[in-house]
Structure formats: C-alpha cells, structure tokens
Amino acid sequence: MRLAFRQFTSNPYTRLLGRYLKSQRLRVVGLALTLFFSIALQLINPQVLRYFIDTALNPEPGASLPQAALLFISIALITQGLTLMSTYLGETVAWQATNALRTDLAAHCLHLDLSFHQSRTPGELVERVDGDVTTLARFFAQFTLYILGNSLLLLGILAVLWLEDWRAGLSLTLFVLFAFGGLTRLLRFALPVWVAYRQLSARFFGFLSEYLAGREDLQANGSNGYVMHRFYQMLQQWLPIFHRARWAQTVLWSSSVALLTTGNIIALSVGAYLWSQQAITIGTVYLIFYYTNQLRQPMASILSELSDFQQAQASILRVQELLTTPSRLPPAGDRPLPSDALGVTFDHVGFSYDADPPHDWALQDVSWCLPAGQVLGVVGRTGSGKTTLTRLLLRFYAPQAGTISLGQVPLETVSPAGLRQRVGIVTQDVQLFQASVRDNLTLFDPAIEDGQIQHALEALGLLDWLRSHPQGLDTLLAADSGGLSAGEAQLLAFARIWLRNPSLVILDEASSRLDLLTERRVEQATQQLMQGRTGIIIAHRLSTLQHVDYILVLEQGKVVEYGPRQDLANQSTSRFARLLQRSQTVPPAL
Amino acid sequence: MTLPTPLPLWPLLWRLICYTPKLALVDAGLWLLISGVFPAIPGLIIQGYFDALTETAPLALSPLAFLGLLVATSVGEIVALFAGQWVRTQYRFNLRSLLRHNLLDQLLQQPGAQPLSIAEGPQRQTISPGEAISYFREDPELIEQTIVKTADLIGYGLFALGAIGLLLRLNPQITLMVFLPLAVISAAVQQAQQKIKQYRRASRRATQAVTGFLGEIFTAVQVLKATGTETAVLNHLNHLNGQRQQQMVKDRLLITVLNSGFENLTNLGIGFILLLMATGRTSATSGLSVGDFALFIYYLALVATAFRAFGQYLTWLKQTEVSFERLRALHRPDSLTEHRSSPAAAAFALVAHQPLYLAGLWGRQPPLPPLQPPHPEAPSHFKELAVVGLSYHYPHASRGIEAISFSLRRGSLTVITGPVGSGKTTLLRVLLGLLPRQTGTIYWNGQPVEHPATFFCPPRSAYTPQVPHLFSDTLRNNLLLELEKSDAALGEALRLSVFAQDVGAMPMGLATLVGTRGVRLSGGQRQRAAAARMLVRQPELLIFDDLSSALDVETEQSLWEGLFATGQATAAGRPTCLITSNRPDVLRRADRIIVLNEGRIEAMGRFDELPSLS
C-alpha cells in the first residue's frame, strides 16, 4: 500500500492530476463526498444484516426486524442514487480533464517544428493525442479517490476485526500488508510490457491511416496486396506482445485469487482455533469470516485501480514524452515587425535537413536582399532549394548558418504569431478540411466575416463556383479534396491568403495545377494582391514571372544569379536570359 | 432503402466464433469452469466447515479438512485461469484481427479516388482517413468482447441455476424471491434498448468527429502553421471535444443506471426477503443452520454478480449491433469488384473467414504467402483501348464527365487537355475504376472490361496521380512496394523518370526515408518518384495525371525524351501513354489531343488540327 503511494507521489502523475483537476475543484470535492458516503454505507450494510440475522436466529422480544429490513432496502436505494451521482461527476471530471489534455497535446504538436511531423504519420499522432488520453480517463476521474476511499474501507474493516478479537485483527492486518507488498511489486514488472503494447498499436493505426489515404496510388498500381502483406506482418509482430501484456494481467489476477484464499484460510483457521479454545462464539467465527470476505471488495478495487493505473502509466509516460518533446527551433523572440511592406534579407544562409552534424546542405551561403514592396521570382530545377527557402522564411526550420531578416528585424527575434500573421503562403499541396467552405477558407477563425469571404472569392473569380452550390458557404467540402478539382482547390488556397491580408506573400509553384486561362485569372488577382506588398513567387513556368521585379536563380542550394529582372533579361550571357530564350522556342500560350 | 435493415446479429457472431472453432471450444470449456464451477465450490466448503464446527455435519470431516479442500480448489482455479487467459488471448486476437482484416480489405476494394464514406440513410457522408481509424479501433474490440463473454455468461447461468436449485432445497419461498429482480432487469433492458443504441451511435459519431478532425489537423500542420490559425483550429477542436463529452457522459450514465440497477435490484430483493422473514410469513427460516446461512449469503452475492453480468451482456449485445451497423455503413454498394447488393451480405463480408497467418498457440508461425502481382498470368498483348459513352457525376455537384468516347492505339501518345475543373482527372479516374462509372463501356482489345479497378493494374497499366502519395518508408520500398525487381530494372526506371541524379545525390540513396507522405522530398522529386514507381512495373499503358505540374521545363523535357527514346530502341516499340497536360510542348508531341470542357469532349485531333489551342 505504502509502496503504491510512494510510487504514485514520486511521479509526475500528481502534477498531471493537479494541473487538469484544479479548474474543477468543486466537482472533485462533490465526487469525493459521494464516494466516501457510499463507502460508509458499505460498512453499515453488513451491520444491519448481522443485526437482522442475530435477532432472527435468536428471537428477542421487542426486536424491530421490519425496521431493519426497511433500513436495508433504503440503503440499497440510496446506494443506487450515489452510484449515479458519482458516475455523472466522475465522467464529467474525466472528460473535462482529458479534453483539456487532448487540446494541450494537439497544441503542443502543432507548435513543434516540421521535422517532428515529418517522422510521424497523422494516424500515429491521432492515436497518441486521442487513444492514449482516453485510457487516462479513469485515472483522472477515480484513481485517487477510489484508492483513498477503498483504503479507508479496508482500515475500517481491520479495525472492526481488531475489536472482535486481537488475534484475528493482527493476523489479517499482517495478511493485508503482505498482500499489497507483493502485488504492487508485480505491477511494476508488468509496466514495460504495456508500454510496448501501446507503442505497437499506435504504429498500427498510423500505418492504417497512411495507407488508407493513399488508396488511389495503391489501387492503380496493383499494390493492394502489398498493404495486406504489411498488415499480416504487423499482426505477426503484435500477437506475441499482446500475449505478454495479457500474461502480466493474468499473473496479477491469479495472485489476487491466491491471496483471497489465503485470507479465508487465515480467518477460518483463527476462527477454528479460537472456537476450540472457547474464546469466541460461533456467531463471531462467522463474523470474522464475513468481514474477511468483505476485505475482498476494497482489495479488488484497489488492485483494479492499480492495474488500470499501470496501463494508464504507459499512456502517461507517452503523453509526458510527447509534452516534453522540445521544438528543434531555438526559442522565438517577441519583437514586432514594422507595419508596412517588409523587405527580405538572406545573409549567408546555410541550412541542412539533417541537423547534427549538418551535412548534405539544402541551402549553402545564400545571400540576397529584396527591397520592400518588390516582387521576387525564384527559378531553379526541382530540388534546388526553392521550397526550403520558403520554409525558412516561415520559420518552420531555423538555418544553421547566417541570418534571415524581415524588415531589418532578424527572424529569430520576431514573435511567431506576428510572423505568421504577416507572411502568407500558397503551396502546391492544398489541405482541405472536412468542413464547410467557410471554415476551409477562414480556417475556423470566426472573426472573418462572410462579406470578406465573398469579396475574396469575387476577386479570384470563384463566385460562380460558389453559386453552383446551393448551400453557398455552408457547402461541406470532403476530406481528400473529393469533389474539387486540384485547380479549384488551389484557387481556394489563394482565397485563404487573400483573407489574411499579409505583408509578404509567397507563392510556391502555386499556379502549377492551373490551366492557362485560370492561371491568367489568378495572375490578375495576384497582381492586385501584390500591390503594396512584398512578394516571392516560385515558378517553373517563366511566363508566371513576367511581372516580377527581381529574379533569383538557384542551383543545388546555391545562388547562381540574383538581380533585377530587366537587367538579367537584357544581359544575353545570363542564365536567366538563356532560360527565357529556351522557353520562347515553344509557343508562350495555349 | 431509407431504414437500416436489422442485422442478423446471432448468425454474424456465430460465423465469427466458427473462425477458430477449436479455440472457441477450449475457451468456452475453460471459462465455463472459471465462471461457473470454481466460484460455486467455496460456498459448499464453507457450509461444510461451519457445520463441522457446530457438529451438525452429515459427513464426519474435521474443519481442517475443509480448509485443505479450499486450498485445492484455489489451486485448480488458478491453473484454469492461466490456461483460460492464454487461450482467450489467442482467441481474442484472432477475432479482432479478422474483423480488421476484412474491413481493411473492403476499404481497399472501394474505388480508390472516392473518399471513404459511410451510409446515412439514403445518403453517404464522407469521412477522413483519421475518422476511419475509429472504426478499426473500438468497434472490432467491442464485438470481440461480446463474443468471448458469451462463454462466461453461460458459466454464470449454469452457476446461477445450480445455486438456485441448491437454495430451493434449503428454502423455496426465499429463493423464489431472487427471481423477481431478474424479471425486472430483463424488462428494464428491453425498455432501454432503443436508448442504448441511440446514445451509443451518437457517442461513437462524436468520437469519430474528434479523431477525424485531429487527423486533418496533423495532415495540414504546414498550412496551419503558415497561416497562424492554430488557435482558431484548436478552438474548433474544443468545440468538438465538448460535444463528445456530452454524448459520452449520457452514454455512460445510461449504462451505469442499468448496471448498478442490476446489482442494487438484487440487494432490494434481499431486502424484501428480510422483510418477508421479519413479518413472519415464513416459518421455515428458523430451520437454517449457521452453515446453511453462510451458504445462502455467499451464493446470493454471487447470483447478484451473475445477474449483473447478464444485464451487462444484454447491453453489450445492443452495442455490438451498433458496431456492426457502423462497420456495414462503411461498405459501398457500388464497390466495383463484387456486386454485393444486399446489406446482409455486406455485413457477412465483415465476418468472412480469411487466412491471417498468425502463429498458433504453440508458436508455429506460418510463412506469409509470396506477394503475387494482381495478374500473374501473362497479359493479353495490348492493341487498342476504346471508351464509349463514359459518364460520371460527383454527388451533390453538377461537375463530372458526360458521354466521353475515344480510343487509343498501342504506341500512341494521347493528351487530355482543358481548363481547371473540366474533368481531366475525373476522366482518368473513371477509366481506371478509381471512381465508379455511371454509364459507358470500356473495351480492351475489343473485349469489354467488367471491373476496371482490378483490370487496370500492372502489367496492363500503371498510373501516376496528380498529387502522388508516398508512404513513410524508404525510397526503395516506396518504389517497389515489395515487388521483386532487379536493381538494373529499378535503375532503368529511375533513369527514365529523370530521378536517378537526385537519388545519387542523396547520401543514403534508395535507403533514404522519405518521411510521412514523402515530405522529405521536394514536390518535383515526389512526382518523379511516383513516375519511377509506375515505370518499374513495366506496364503496357502509362497513365500520367499532369506530370508537369511539379516539374520545371528542362526536367520535363528530358523525361519525355528519355521515355520515347527507349521505345524506339526496344522491340516493344514506343510506350503507350495517356496523360493530362496543358503544356504546349507536350501537346505538340501528342498523336491525339482530347480537349475537355465542362466534362464534355469539345474537340479532338492533332495539335495543328486544333486552331483553338494556338
């Protein structure tokens, strides 16, 4: 028992409990009162029974048997009421706490840098944010209270036994101490098995969600069989661990059966001995036996709580691990950005996705400076580092060398919220939520009004598209961009940016999926959007870059050329001029 | 069909039980012992003990002998427990894995480009892959639980019958009172049945909304970070969390009312017995010995437990029905491979017996079958593909394709072009069976194709979608997906997809981990990886959806040049390609251009025959 408590208090669990239960103190107190009251009833109930039986077997005049029976019935009714109340309170407390934890975990994951998300599937994270937390529900609602309440019940029963006969009291107290000592030790041995089990199930669900999302690719390339193959492999790994985890449970369970029998044997032997010494009556022998059996319930409760706790522990460890996963980004500053259009400076920037030690540089010694209000076009083959450039600008990653500044302010000193408010990006991958058109555009920000949305859609020529849906902004979009063409999805992503009114706009191959007609429409819209703003456009079609002010040519992470577009275009030896020439050998438009 | 047809729950469960008949039988036997026989014995021993102490026993055994019997019973129980749990673990794992297997199999058979969806009345509601997880997680485990607990329940039933029989001999009137609560329980569960199912459905749906949204959040991390909308999204999550809490608390409260009701009703029953005894209407009570009395109380408590288990089982049955309904709702009647039209057949597909290749109880692990290509037999030599009157319309939207007819010959390059939303991708998807066609016929060498989804696979055809999906694994595994190909073949595919240089520059080469959805690769690299994945399968017909969208002009040109140069060198001739593109230089290469507009073919011909293009 004491062991269990030490184990409990010495861990971060108490902190977790305190953190998520503090806000609902009243409910927790109510829950505690309800539980303690029903425990008290459990101690009274047998007394009523005993009174009844004693009087029934040896009728005395003036005994109030019907009252005793009625008392028994009313206790049963009150217990029912208390059970309901404690369930309601317990569930509410648990859900409040776990929901808060879910949100905190989701927030923390969102806060982590992209390298964290690159190594984990969304399904795996769902399992960790929801699956693990769900197993914690009982821990929050009942764990401490049940342990405490049942310990009180246990002590109460032992006290009654001491009162009946000290020898019975002593032997059963020793028994209880011994039993808990052994069982808590067993619990600890089982913990790593459960951690392993939960780890594997998280991987399994991660596997599922990833492959279900890629059904189109798998089916058309005849690889459904491959998924099933992976599924079988996963099952084969899972079964032995499942066996081990359940084995640990069985050991615990059968130990409690053995202990219970031991308890009964002790009680009955002590009873037989005292009876043969004529120290007690047969009624007392029965009472000792009865109370020993009564020990069963609190002991079983405490054990099942501890065993649930053991499973929860695995989850707690994983939750804790997730919560303490640090962002690889150095801590952010809190300087505001100047309020007008932002100039961009890259000063000897170097970056590698493999952090320690950095090698295989994605960007190397990159320096350029874009004045505020100008538009830069970035050209380069795929894999030349164009997208990395934008990721650094949004501070998804921090460069290992050099400095990036926005409006003369070094990026690492800018507050992240401020940065993201002022920088907008459209990439070629458009993520849609299974939510209304409105929520997909505002990204669940209720502060953005319908009028603004209409305006943005109008500017992008999407009003007709919206009108073709009778439910308008309330139209539900499906996950996996079902029902939307890739081009339409990209136009919606443009509208998202439009609504956020950023000072620096980055378009990362954003028009790649559009046909020329639509692209022209977007281009007009883009020019409008770029007015009074700084812009960076990454494109592989040079026609997209007709209206930019500067050109940056990247090759294998290095700057090949940088300068005003006009200058580079006129300079026939420049790489940009050669690219232009090449693209003009094919007709410029459809 | 607006009302869900009732499910044949028992036949479904029975079919599952029959999956591992031996395990089921042994499990049932052991758990009958554990829940039905072992709990009954200590009561009798204790009765004997007390009667021996007070010397009213018919048998002349000493009290200590009874203690010995108690120890023996306990040892027996523990042995049975170990064996029972061991067998049950195996049994449970088989059951849940079979359900998960069939579910996964079923989802993979659905048209791949159609988002996963569930039937809600006559309509279908799309769900995200994250939401689909909740179907794999809880529902199979609940069904499994109900099945394995059936044996326990029978054990409890046997015990209750035996106990009641014994008690009847001791005192019939009192014992009969015990049956009263049972009747009340059954009536209560019957009454609550609708509510149990309704609450369960609502709470499952609310859970699914949360897991689905979480999945979407983690898929769209980059967008959320870039737009700084984390807070707004978390607020929405909180809102969904709140709804789930409300539904879950309701669900749990109802279940608690019923469960604790079972227990307390029995207590009430005892109370009434006491009242009966107290008012002196039964004189029989005076004849009870201390041993009889101990037995009475001991058994009553256990009978109460049995009743409670019975009630809980009834609730589980209702919840299981909901789980089966949910799993069945994932099934699409228009699933292309088989026309399982009846809803009952859809449910039975969930419990169909399939090999799982699990190790047996004694640890023998059967080897996995070698991975077979979908069409191991040599394909018909491709000559011509013809499409006649193909139509498809997205639900709730006017978009789609209408009456598309065209044909293409071996060795030709066919380009589908047209503005955004004109149906280019849709056309490819419908042709490949990734979306279910609504009308039209597809002919391969003049033979109609019944099931395009299973027909259009390597070695006949392969496909690179517009936004290819890569999986968090090594590059090699992503390209091969366990296909057995020589390094030379793989190298050739890399060269043709203009990806070899990139791979060469990666320090880990083909062993590079590409990250979730391939995020560690650039957009263009992902697309060329997908192209290599397609080329290494050496299909007769190559289908690219807008390959150029993530490639720069130079890379794309070298890709086409490489592709057509090989064709001339080999006996197979030029590869046959069907692609979508809006790039002029691609259009000029085409043998035939199909111009789509608003889902219909507007024009067809070569580049110079189509003045609208230039």
Boltz contact constraints between the chains, C-beta under 6 A:
constraints:
  - contact:
      token1: [A, 52]
      token2: [B, 274]
      max_distance: 6.0
  - contact:
      token1: [A, 65]
      token2: [B, 278]
      max_distance: 6.0
  - contact:
      token1: [A, 66]
      token2: [B, 278]
      max_distance: 6.0
  - contact:
      token1: [A, 69]
      token2: [B, 271]
      max_distance: 6.0
  - contact:
      token1: [A, 69]
      token2: [B, 274]
      max_distance: 6.0
  - contact:
      token1: [A, 69]
      token2: [B, 275]
      max_distance: 6.0
  - contact:
      token1: [A, 69]
      token2: [B, 278]
      max_distance: 6.0
  - contact:
      token1: [A, 72]
      token2: [B, 271]
      max_distance: 6.0
  - contact:
      token1: [A, 72]
      token2: [B, 274]
      max_distance: 6.0
  - contact:
      token1: [A, 73]
      token2: [B, 268]
      max_distance: 6.0
  - contact:
      token1: [A, 73]
      token2: [B, 271]
      max_distance: 6.0
  - contact:
      token1: [A, 76]
      token2: [B, 264]
      max_distance: 6.0
  - contact:
      token1: [A, 76]
      token2: [B, 267]
      max_distance: 6.0
  - contact:
      token1: [A, 76]
      token2: [B, 268]
      max_distance: 6.0
  - contact:
      token1: [A, 76]
      token2: [B, 271]
      max_distance: 6.0
  - contact:
      token1: [A, 79]
      token2: [B, 264]
      max_distance: 6.0
  - contact:
      token1: [A, 80]
      token2: [B, 260]
      max_distance: 6.0
  - contact:
      token1: [A, 80]
      token2: [B, 264]
      max_distance: 6.0
  - contact:
      token1: [A, 83]
      token2: [B, 260]
      max_distance: 6.0
  - contact:
      token1: [A, 87]
      token2: [B, 253]
      max_distance: 6.0
  - contact:
      token1: [A, 87]
      token2: [B, 256]
      max_distance: 6.0
  - contact:
      token1: [A, 88]
      token2: [B, 253]
      max_distance: 6.0
  - contact:
      token1: [A, 91]
      token2: [B, 249]
      max_distance: 6.0
  - contact:
      token1: [A, 91]
      token2: [B, 252]
      max_distance: 6.0
  - contact:
      token1: [A, 92]
      token2: [B, 249]
      max_distance: 6.0
  - contact:
      token1: [A, 95]
      token2: [B, 245]
      max_distance: 6.0
  - contact:
      token1: [A, 99]
      token2: [B, 241]
      max_distance: 6.0
  - contact:
      token1: [A, 99]
      token2: [B, 245]
      max_distance: 6.0
  - contact:
      token1: [A, 103]
      token2: [B, 234]
      max_distance: 6.0
  - contact:
      token1: [A, 103]
      token2: [B, 237]
      max_distance: 6.0
  - contact:
      token1: [A, 103]
      token2: [B, 238]
      max_distance: 6.0
  - contact:
      token1: [A, 106]
      token2: [B, 237]
      max_distance: 6.0
  - contact:
      token1: [A, 107]
      token2: [B, 234]
      max_distance: 6.0
  - contact:
      token1: [A, 110]
      token2: [B, 230]
      max_distance: 6.0
  - contact:
      token1: [A, 117]
      token2: [B, 221]
      max_distance: 6.0
  - contact:
      token1: [A, 118]
      token2: [B, 515]
      max_distance: 6.0
  - contact:
      token1: [A, 118]
      token2: [B, 519]
      max_distance: 6.0
  - contact:
      token1: [A, 118]
      token2: [B, 520]
      max_distance: 6.0
  - contact:
      token1: [A, 121]
      token2: [B, 472]
      max_distance: 6.0
  - contact:
      token1: [A, 121]
      token2: [B, 516]
      max_distance: 6.0
  - contact:
      token1: [A, 122]
      token2: [B, 215]
      max_distance: 6.0
  - contact:
      token1: [A, 122]
      token2: [B, 218]
      max_distance: 6.0
  - contact:
      token1: [A, 122]
      token2: [B, 219]
      max_distance: 6.0
  - contact:
      token1: [A, 123]
      token2: [B, 133]
      max_distance: 6.0
  - contact:
      token1: [A, 125]
      token2: [B, 218]
      max_distance: 6.0
  - contact:
      token1: [A, 126]
      token2: [B, 130]
      max_distance: 6.0
  - contact:
      token1: [A, 126]
      token2: [B, 211]
      max_distance: 6.0
  - contact:
      token1: [A, 126]
      token2: [B, 214]
      max_distance: 6.0
  - contact:
      token1: [A, 126]
      token2: [B, 215]
      max_distance: 6.0
  - contact:
      token1: [A, 129]
      token2: [B, 214]
      max_distance: 6.0
  - contact:
      token1: [A, 130]
      token2: [B, 211]
      max_distance: 6.0
  - contact:
      token1: [A, 205]
      token2: [B, 133]
      max_distance: 6.0
  - contact:
      token1: [A, 208]
      token2: [B, 136]
      max_distance: 6.0
  - contact:
      token1: [A, 209]
      token2: [B, 129]
      max_distance: 6.0
  - contact:
      token1: [A, 209]
      token2: [B, 130]
      max_distance: 6.0
  - contact:
      token1: [A, 209]
      token2: [B, 133]
      max_distance: 6.0
  - contact:
      token1: [A, 210]
      token2: [B, 471]
      max_distance: 6.0
  - contact:
      token1: [A, 212]
      token2: [B, 129]
      max_distance: 6.0
  - contact:
      token1: [A, 212]
      token2: [B, 132]
      max_distance: 6.0
  - contact:
      token1: [A, 213]
      token2: [B, 129]
      max_distance: 6.0
  - contact:
      token1: [A, 214]
      token2: [B, 469]
      max_distance: 6.0
  - contact:
      token1: [A, 215]
      token2: [B, 112]
      max_distance: 6.0
  - contact:
      token1: [A, 216]
      token2: [B, 112]
      max_distance: 6.0
  - contact:
      token1: [A, 216]
      token2: [B, 113]
      max_distance: 6.0
  - contact:
      token1: [A, 216]
      token2: [B, 434]
      max_distance: 6.0
  - contact:
      token1: [A, 216]
      token2: [B, 465]
      max_distance: 6.0
  - contact:
      token1: [A, 217]
      token2: [B, 465]
      max_distance: 6.0
  - contact:
      token1: [A, 217]
      token2: [B, 468]
      max_distance: 6.0
  - contact:
      token1: [A, 217]
      token2: [B, 469]
      max_distance: 6.0
  - contact:
      token1: [A, 219]
      token2: [B, 112]
      max_distance: 6.0
  - contact:
      token1: [A, 220]
      token2: [B, 432]
      max_distance: 6.0
  - contact:
      token1: [A, 220]
      token2: [B, 463]
      max_distance: 6.0
  - contact:
      token1: [A, 221]
      token2: [B, 462]
      max_distance: 6.0
  - contact:
      token1: [A, 222]
      token2: [B, 374]
      max_distance: 6.0
  - contact:
      token1: [A, 222]
      token2: [B, 457]
      max_distance: 6.0
  - contact:
      token1: [A, 222]
      token2: [B, 458]
      max_distance: 6.0
  - contact:
      token1: [A, 223]
      token2: [B, 481]
      max_distance: 6.0
  - contact:
      token1: [A, 224]
      token2: [B, 108]
      max_distance: 6.0
  - contact:
      token1: [A, 225]
      token2: [B, 371]
      max_distance: 6.0
  - contact:
      token1: [A, 226]
      token2: [B, 481]
      max_distance: 6.0
  - contact:
      token1: [A, 226]
      token2: [B, 482]
      max_distance: 6.0
  - contact:
      token1: [A, 229]
      token2: [B, 371]
      max_distance: 6.0
  - contact:
      token1: [A, 232]
      token2: [B, 357]
      max_distance: 6.0
  - contact:
      token1: [A, 232]
      token2: [B, 368]
      max_distance: 6.0
  - contact:
      token1: [A, 235]
      token2: [B, 97]
      max_distance: 6.0
  - contact:
      token1: [A, 239]
      token2: [B, 93]
      max_distance: 6.0
  - contact:
      token1: [A, 239]
      token2: [B, 358]
      max_distance: 6.0
  - contact:
      token1: [A, 242]
      token2: [B, 93]
      max_distance: 6.0
  - contact:
      token1: [A, 243]
      token2: [B, 89]
      max_distance: 6.0
  - contact:
      token1: [A, 246]
      token2: [B, 89]
      max_distance: 6.0
  - contact:
      token1: [A, 250]
      token2: [B, 82]
      max_distance: 6.0
  - contact:
      token1: [A, 250]
      token2: [B, 85]
      max_distance: 6.0
  - contact:
      token1: [A, 254]
      token2: [B, 78]
      max_distance: 6.0
  - contact:
      token1: [A, 254]
      token2: [B, 81]
      max_distance: 6.0
  - contact:
      token1: [A, 257]
      token2: [B, 77]
      max_distance: 6.0
  - contact:
      token1: [A, 257]
      token2: [B, 78]
      max_distance: 6.0
  - contact:
      token1: [A, 261]
      token2: [B, 74]
      max_distance: 6.0
  - contact:
      token1: [A, 265]
      token2: [B, 67]
      max_distance: 6.0
  - contact:
      token1: [A, 268]
      token2: [B, 67]
      max_distance: 6.0
  - contact:
      token1: [A, 272]
      token2: [B, 63]
      max_distance: 6.0
  - contact:
      token1: [A, 275]
      token2: [B, 53]
      max_distance: 6.0
  - contact:
      token1: [A, 282]
      token2: [B, 54]
      max_distance: 6.0
  - contact:
      token1: [A, 282]
      token2: [B, 290]
      max_distance: 6.0
  - contact:
      token1: [A, 360]
      token2: [B, 507]
      max_distance: 6.0
  - contact:
      token1: [A, 381]
      token2: [B, 552]
      max_distance: 6.0
  - contact:
      token1: [A, 381]
      token2: [B, 555]
      max_distance: 6.0
  - contact:
      token1: [A, 382]
      token2: [B, 522]
      max_distance: 6.0
  - contact:
      token1: [A, 382]
      token2: [B, 524]
      max_distance: 6.0
  - contact:
      token1: [A, 382]
      token2: [B, 555]
      max_distance: 6.0
  - contact:
      token1: [A, 383]
      token2: [B, 502]
      max_distance: 6.0
  - contact:
      token1: [A, 383]
      token2: [B, 522]
      max_distance: 6.0
  - contact:
      token1: [A, 383]
      token2: [B, 525]
      max_distance: 6.0
  - contact:
      token1: [A, 387]
      token2: [B, 522]
      max_distance: 6.0
  - contact:
      token1: [A, 394]
      token2: [B, 226]
      max_distance: 6.0
  - contact:
      token1: [A, 417]
      token2: [B, 228]
      max_distance: 6.0
  - contact:
      token1: [A, 420]
      token2: [B, 228]
      max_distance: 6.0
  - contact:
      token1: [A, 421]
      token2: [B, 228]
      max_distance: 6.0
  - contact:
      token1: [A, 425]
      token2: [B, 226]
      max_distance: 6.0
  - contact:
      token1: [A, 428]
      token2: [B, 523]
      max_distance: 6.0
  - contact:
      token1: [A, 431]
      token2: [B, 219]
      max_distance: 6.0
  - contact:
      token1: [A, 431]
      token2: [B, 220]
      max_distance: 6.0
  - contact:
      token1: [A, 431]
      token2: [B, 223]
      max_distance: 6.0
  - contact:
      token1: [A, 433]
      token2: [B, 216]
      max_distance: 6.0
  - contact:
      token1: [A, 434]
      token2: [B, 128]
      max_distance: 6.0
  - contact:
      token1: [A, 443]
      token2: [B, 227]
      max_distance: 6.0
  - contact:
      token1: [A, 443]
      token2: [B, 229]
      max_distance: 6.0
  - contact:
      token1: [A, 443]
      token2: [B, 232]
      max_distance: 6.0
  - contact:
      token1: [A, 444]
      token2: [B, 232]
      max_distance: 6.0
  - contact:
      token1: [A, 444]
      token2: [B, 233]
      max_distance: 6.0
  - contact:
      token1: [A, 444]
      token2: [B, 236]
      max_distance: 6.0
  - contact:
      token1: [A, 445]
      token2: [B, 229]
      max_distance: 6.0
  - contact:
      token1: [A, 445]
      token2: [B, 232]
      max_distance: 6.0
  - contact:
      token1: [A, 478]
      token2: [B, 115]
      max_distance: 6.0
  - contact:
      token1: [A, 478]
      token2: [B, 126]
      max_distance: 6.0
  - contact:
      token1: [A, 479]
      token2: [B, 115]
      max_distance: 6.0
  - contact:
      token1: [A, 479]
      token2: [B, 128]
      max_distance: 6.0
  - contact:
      token1: [A, 480]
      token2: [B, 115]
      max_distance: 6.0
  - contact:
      token1: [A, 482]
      token2: [B, 115]
      max_distance: 6.0
  - contact:
      token1: [A, 483]
      token2: [B, 394]
      max_distance: 6.0
  - contact:
      token1: [A, 483]
      token2: [B, 397]
      max_distance: 6.0
  - contact:
      token1: [A, 485]
      token2: [B, 420]
      max_distance: 6.0
  - contact:
      token1: [A, 485]
      token2: [B, 421]
      max_distance: 6.0
  - contact:
      token1: [A, 486]
      token2: [B, 466]
      max_distance: 6.0
  - contact:
      token1: [A, 487]
      token2: [B, 420]
      max_distance: 6.0
  - contact:
      token1: [A, 488]
      token2: [B, 421]
      max_distance: 6.0
  - contact:
      token1: [A, 512]
      token2: [B, 549]
      max_distance: 6.0
  - contact:
      token1: [A, 513]
      token2: [B, 549]
      max_distance: 6.0
  - contact:
      token1: [A, 514]
      token2: [B, 420]
      max_distance: 6.0
  - contact:
      token1: [A, 515]
      token2: [B, 419]
      max_distance: 6.0
  - contact:
      token1: [A, 515]
      token2: [B, 420]
      max_distance: 6.0
  - contact:
      token1: [A, 515]
      token2: [B, 582]
      max_distance: 6.0
  - contact:
      token1: [A, 517]
      token2: [B, 419]
      max_distance: 6.0
  - contact:
      token1: [A, 518]
      token2: [B, 419]
      max_distance: 6.0
  - contact:
      token1: [A, 518]
      token2: [B, 420]
      max_distance: 6.0
  - contact:
      token1: [A, 540]
      token2: [B, 552]
      max_distance: 6.0
  - contact:
      token1: [A, 586]
      token2: [B, 584]
      max_distance: 6.0
  - contact:
      token1: [A, 586]
      token2: [B, 585]
      max_distance: 6.0
  - contact:
      token1: [A, 587]
      token2: [B, 584]
      max_distance: 6.0
  - contact:
      token1: [A, 590]
      token2: [B, 613]
      max_distance: 6.0
